[in-house]
Amino acid sequence: MTQRRHHYERAFESYLRDRRIPYVAVNEARKSLLPPEARLRLSGAEDGGTALKNFDFIVYGDNTNLLIEIKGRKVPTRKTPGATGARLDCWVTRDDIDSLRAWERLFGPGYAGTLVFVYLCEGQPPDGLFQEVIEWDGRWYALRAIDLDDYEKSMKTRSPRWRTVDMPSEAFARLSRPFSAPSPEALGHPGVVMDAGSNLPALAPIGGES
């Protein structure tokens, strides 16, 4: 397994391996420099398209391959047992959006930019709180994915100074979804739990049911 900087990425990569989902991990240590011909294709990119922030994974699906940017966040602590309405952080940087969009254009048809939020939970989340929960290295994580198109249409400026953007809670709850549909192998794996949520997943696994 590729050594990654954060436990969020390592947990997600373990999830992909356990599910036997084909992927390529991207080296995100530095930005990628683009040749002149690529800069011409990205005429609207910031800083002239000379460099792009790398994303984290290429994940191959049945109909569409996903260019994935992982964003690690924590589930807010609920002070009162049974309390509801805790807001899930879903902010990203403007560079995340612009670079992922540019990579999507470079890869061309058949590739779609996707943000995957990996939420660290203090313990195993209650049934029904999330539609997709995994266990890795003694920790519990919940996954929510959102298409770059959907995020960009609904995002609002969070901090002009730090160049961050965010989504309204209602929009994120409505537009985000599980990352992958369950497979027989996954359902039998002790580290993968799926509830009865009805949202369509972001990824259609190769060889899976449509």
Order of alpha helices (4+ residues) and beta strands (2+ residues): alpha-beta-beta-alpha-beta-beta-beta-beta-alpha-beta-beta-beta-alpha-beta-beta-alpha-alpha-beta
